[in-house]
Amino acid sequence: MPPDSLRMRWSKLKQRIEAGFADSAKGRVEIWSTRYRKSHDQEGEAWITIDGQRVYSMGSLTYLVEWYERSSDLQEKRGCLDFRDCEKIDGYRDAQMEVAKQLHDEGVMSLGEFNGALFDYLNMSVNEILSSDQMIVRALGMFDRRLGKRRLSLMNVSDEPELIQGFYRVRCAFEGISIRSASRQTS
């Protein structure tokens, strides 16, 4: 996440991201975010809509609950539940880090991570977007205007997570591109 002096208002970040979408996606694909200011931690959630339908959601509370539950399960399986035990602390921490990586790979993230990924997106080339380790960046990249129709029609996203495949199918439909014509991978 950028330092406070470099942060921009959510409305400006949203506007800049959506302005970079292909003409066929503008006004149809939107990103949203809210903070629950009256909650004890003032966290919130973010989501993506296509034609007004929520298709992807994420948030800090969802992330933390998932991280805690999976970490606890893994720590229990490995017999390293007590972080105060010097012999078990490494296993305890390793389980937490392993789960954090799993969640990252699955695109489950906190609101802060989501906003940071969007901020990074603004400064990336289309090649960097399509090869990003952030799933949400690659997914939004499917709607990027710099991803042209020819390159889109040649892409093979069969090895990508379902979110990216779904966004790819939507963008192809927006562009009138037959998905059957996808034959090889481009980067």
Protein Blocks (a to p, Z undefined) as FASTA:
>chain_A
ZZfklpccfklmmmmmmmmpcfklgokaccdddddfkbmnlpacddddeehiafbdcdfk
lmmmmmmmmmmmmmmmnopablklmklmmmmmmmmmmmmmmmmmnopacfklmmmmmmmm
mmpcfklmmmpcbfklmmmmmmpmklcfklmmmpccklpcfklmmmmmmmmmmnopafkl
pmbdcZZ
